[in-house]
Amino acid sequence: MSENVDSGSAVSTVVRQRIRGLRQARGWSLEALAARCQLGTSTLSRIETGHRSIGLEQLAPLARALETTIDQLVASDQDDDVVIRPVAHEEPGLTVWALSRDSPQHGGAMVAKMRITSQRRHGPGSLAVHPGREWFMVLSGVALLHLGERRITVEAGQAAEFSTMTPHSIGTLEGTVELLTMFDAEGEQAHQQSSRPGK
């Protein structure tokens, strides 16, 4: 990082907004924050209003006082941390687009869009079993869910949720079906393994 954040730059504007926002979220006046980071109140006011460039000597104590880091204060305000640009992963009869960034292994759920065609193997001989739960909603077409010995049709606009400890597979009744699906860490691992050659 450069020694000073240029007062006219877009980064500077974001940094100033973050400093002011964090201060106000804590209910602190300019005087209260200035005292916590040992800056003059007028200096802090000029920093927040853009009348003074922000140097490392101000950022470090401000970050400590606001209980954050310099990196978080100066992080880019571009939309790459918000917008996900899915990449298609393909195997015979199945295309998957990951729609969430965080792995379920970190406590969340994996969300994906799936397109299934009649080329995908499903039903007896292709049933999977693994710990966890899976949920999907049919966006278009008609899905055929094999759940143990049951054959369940799920139409567009309908959803299904089931324990993946029951042998299962998802195919299409006819034509192409598109799903929005969500599964946990165990389900993510199982889907990754099933897409490897020889699986």
Secondary structure, DSSP 4 states (H G I P E B T S, - for coil): --SEE-TTSHHHHHHHHHHHHHHHHTT--HHHHHHHHT--HHHHHHHHHTSS-EEHHHHHHHHHHTTS-HHHHH---SGGGT-----EEEETTEEEEE--SS-GGGTS-EEEEEEE-TTS--STT--B--SSEEEEEEEESEEEEEETTEEEEEETT-EEEEETTS-EEEEESSS-EEEEEEE-HHHHHHHHHHTSTT-
